């Protein structure tokens, strides 16, 4: 089935989740979730995945929950987690490699009534990925390459940006005298752009717009995939 976009009721449905964020309400409206969110999301993964595989043949595009799609229920058991049980933001991920989907370099997007966000890279590092990233950019040439990639992406579109630094102290092996040493202070490495969420209602425009952004950000995807190959799992 060709992806024609998310129905105009999708964003309104997500607004209703914001107002009625409880499992009882959601269970009573599960058919709407299936029709407005889940089924179009699956179709989107298939079509967007076919486009992305033209850029990266080994990209993973699996239209299943806990694969390219995320669960609608939030895990509220984690310390500090958002305690609202139902997510009003819908995420989709296309990851490269055999490591965890969230710890692999990935093409990502999410939408909510407030925004459509498109991103490439790894949004936060767990320790194995953090260690691999720091080890990889200890090399001066690689560190300069990453710096240039980020500058080149920004030059393509002034609305492209990347994550802010998350640490204040340089990790072992880095110091202020090293060129671009601040790259070691990041808790994740991803570039992104925010768009009007109404774009999701036009399937062709959504696919074309995302493809252009992902193509622009492809050098970071490739760089972070190289980083991921050095991850040492326990």
PLY file of the C-alpha trace (Angstrom):
ply
format ascii 1.0
element vertex 234
property float x
property float y
property float z
element edge 233
property int vertex1
property int vertex2
end_header
0.00 0.00 0.00
1.34 3.43 -0.97
1.91 5.87 1.88
-0.48 8.80 1.44
0.29 10.56 4.71
-1.22 10.56 8.15
-4.88 11.54 8.27
-5.75 15.07 9.35
-7.19 13.54 12.50
-3.80 12.19 13.63
-2.55 15.37 15.30
-5.99 16.02 16.82
-5.92 12.50 18.26
-2.51 13.16 19.82
-3.89 16.36 21.35
-6.65 14.27 22.89
-4.03 11.99 24.44
-2.44 15.07 26.03
-5.79 15.97 27.58
-6.83 12.42 28.53
-3.56 10.72 29.39
-4.75 7.55 31.04
-4.99 3.93 29.96
-8.76 3.78 30.33
-9.31 6.58 27.81
-6.75 5.12 25.43
-8.24 1.63 25.53
-11.64 3.13 24.67
-10.08 4.87 21.65
-7.68 2.18 20.52
-9.39 1.77 17.15
-8.62 5.41 16.38
-4.99 4.84 17.32
-4.82 1.88 14.95
-6.41 3.80 12.09
-4.83 7.24 12.53
-1.38 6.38 13.86
-0.28 2.75 13.80
-1.30 1.63 10.30
-0.01 4.80 8.56
3.21 4.49 10.57
3.76 0.97 9.27
3.15 2.08 5.68
5.48 5.03 6.19
8.28 2.76 7.44
8.01 0.56 4.36
8.07 3.44 1.85
10.61 5.64 3.65
12.74 2.56 4.22
12.84 1.82 0.50
14.05 5.37 -0.15
16.68 5.22 2.58
18.03 1.92 1.34
19.00 3.79 -1.82
21.29 5.88 0.41
22.34 3.14 2.83
21.60 -0.39 1.59
22.12 -1.90 5.05
19.63 0.34 6.85
17.04 -1.45 8.98
13.41 -0.56 8.21
11.09 -2.91 10.08
7.44 -1.82 10.48
7.01 -3.46 13.87
6.71 -2.23 17.44
10.12 -2.20 19.19
11.79 -2.18 15.77
11.26 0.91 13.59
8.16 1.77 15.64
7.99 2.65 19.31
5.50 1.49 21.90
2.70 3.96 22.59
2.86 3.09 26.28
5.61 4.84 28.24
7.78 2.96 30.76
6.93 4.95 33.89
8.90 2.66 36.21
12.27 4.23 35.48
13.56 6.81 37.93
12.91 10.30 36.61
10.72 9.04 33.79
7.73 11.00 32.54
4.82 9.52 34.51
2.19 10.11 31.82
1.42 6.54 30.69
0.62 7.27 27.02
2.99 8.98 24.58
1.60 11.88 22.56
4.76 11.96 20.43
5.13 9.31 17.71
8.67 8.25 16.82
10.10 6.22 13.94
13.69 5.01 13.60
15.72 3.48 10.77
18.98 2.18 12.21
22.15 0.79 10.72
24.07 -2.10 12.22
23.43 -4.97 14.57
23.76 -3.14 17.87
20.77 -1.73 19.80
18.60 0.45 17.59
19.02 3.44 19.90
22.79 2.91 20.06
23.26 2.56 16.31
23.63 5.41 13.90
20.11 6.07 12.69
17.73 8.16 10.66
14.99 9.25 13.05
11.83 11.33 13.08
9.06 12.07 15.53
5.91 14.13 15.38
3.52 15.56 17.93
0.96 18.38 17.89
3.90 20.71 18.62
6.56 19.72 16.10
7.96 17.39 13.49
11.60 16.67 14.25
13.99 14.95 11.85
17.38 13.72 13.09
20.42 11.67 12.11
23.06 10.09 14.35
22.89 8.80 17.92
20.80 10.96 20.24
22.45 9.78 23.46
25.28 7.44 24.31
25.13 4.51 26.66
28.57 3.69 28.08
29.75 1.25 25.37
28.88 3.74 22.63
30.32 6.66 24.61
33.60 4.78 25.05
33.71 3.88 21.35
33.00 7.48 20.34
35.73 8.92 22.54
38.23 6.33 21.44
37.42 6.98 17.78
37.82 10.76 17.98
41.06 10.59 19.96
42.59 10.47 16.51
43.21 14.05 15.35
42.22 13.36 11.76
38.90 11.75 12.72
38.11 14.51 15.17
38.73 17.15 12.51
36.62 15.16 10.06
33.67 15.16 12.49
34.05 18.87 13.07
34.01 19.53 9.34
30.97 17.29 8.85
29.01 19.29 11.42
30.03 22.59 9.82
29.20 21.37 6.32
25.74 20.19 7.39
25.01 23.52 9.04
26.12 25.32 5.88
23.49 23.46 3.85
20.58 24.83 5.90
20.70 27.37 8.71
17.91 25.46 10.48
20.08 22.36 10.79
21.59 22.11 14.23
23.21 19.51 16.47
23.01 18.46 20.10
24.56 20.60 22.79
27.49 19.48 24.89
26.55 17.49 27.98
29.78 17.28 29.97
31.99 20.01 31.44
35.21 18.14 32.14
37.36 16.60 29.44
37.54 12.80 29.62
40.84 10.98 29.89
43.04 11.56 26.87
41.54 14.94 25.93
42.56 18.46 26.93
41.87 22.05 25.99
45.03 22.26 23.90
43.72 19.67 21.42
41.95 21.02 18.35
38.20 20.41 18.54
38.59 18.71 21.93
35.09 19.91 22.87
33.68 17.12 20.71
34.58 14.75 23.56
32.07 16.55 25.81
28.96 15.37 24.00
26.50 12.86 25.47
25.23 12.06 21.98
26.07 13.06 18.44
23.17 13.89 16.17
22.01 16.64 13.84
18.37 17.61 13.51
15.80 20.00 12.10
12.36 20.96 13.38
9.45 21.34 10.96
5.74 22.13 11.01
3.90 18.95 12.09
1.14 19.58 9.51
3.57 18.18 6.92
2.67 14.65 8.03
-0.72 14.89 6.29
0.91 15.00 2.81
2.61 11.67 2.20
4.58 12.65 -0.90
5.80 15.93 0.57
6.76 14.24 3.84
8.80 11.53 2.11
10.51 14.03 -0.21
11.30 16.51 2.59
12.70 13.86 4.92
14.75 12.27 2.16
16.39 15.62 1.35
17.24 16.18 5.02
18.55 12.65 5.49
20.64 13.01 2.33
22.12 16.28 3.61
22.97 14.67 6.94
24.27 11.40 5.47
27.96 12.14 6.22
27.20 12.13 9.96
25.28 8.88 9.59
28.31 7.30 7.93
30.72 8.68 10.52
28.67 7.46 13.48
28.23 4.05 11.88
32.03 3.76 11.78
32.06 4.66 15.48
29.49 1.96 16.24
31.73 -0.72 14.73
34.10 -0.16 17.64
31.51 -0.72 20.37
32.64 -3.36 22.86
29.63 -5.07 24.39
29.92 -6.96 27.70
0 1
1 2
2 3
3 4
4 5
5 6
6 7
7 8
8 9
9 10
10 11
11 12
12 13
13 14
14 15
15 16
16 17
17 18
18 19
19 20
20 21
21 22
22 23
23 24
24 25
25 26
26 27
27 28
28 29
29 30
30 31
31 32
32 33
33 34
34 35
35 36
36 37
37 38
38 39
39 40
40 41
41 42
42 43
43 44
44 45
45 46
46 47
47 48
48 49
49 50
50 51
51 52
52 53
53 54
54 55
55 56
56 57
57 58
58 59
59 60
60 61
61 62
62 63
63 64
64 65
65 66
66 67
67 68
68 69
69 70
70 71
71 72
72 73
73 74
74 75
75 76
76 77
77 78
78 79
79 80
80 81
81 82
82 83
83 84
84 85
85 86
86 87
87 88
88 89
89 90
90 91
91 92
92 93
93 94
94 95
95 96
96 97
97 98
98 99
99 100
100 101
101 102
102 103
103 104
104 105
105 106
106 107
107 108
108 109
109 110
110 111
111 112
112 113
113 114
114 115
115 116
116 117
117 118
118 119
119 120
120 121
121 122
122 123
123 124
124 125
125 126
126 127
127 128
128 129
129 130
130 131
131 132
132 133
133 134
134 135
135 136
136 137
137 138
138 139
139 140
140 141
141 142
142 143
143 144
144 145
145 146
146 147
147 148
148 149
149 150
150 151
151 152
152 153
153 154
154 155
155 156
156 157
157 158
158 159
159 160
160 161
161 162
162 163
163 164
164 165
165 166
166 167
167 168
168 169
169 170
170 171
171 172
172 173
173 174
174 175
175 176
176 177
177 178
178 179
179 180
180 181
181 182
182 183
183 184
184 185
185 186
186 187
187 188
188 189
189 190
190 191
191 192
192 193
193 194
194 195
195 196
196 197
197 198
198 199
199 200
200 201
201 202
202 203
203 204
204 205
205 206
206 207
207 208
208 209
209 210
210 211
211 212
212 213
213 214
214 215
215 216
216 217
217 218
218 219
219 220
220 221
221 222
222 223
223 224
224 225
225 226
226 227
227 228
228 229
229 230
230 231
231 232
232 233
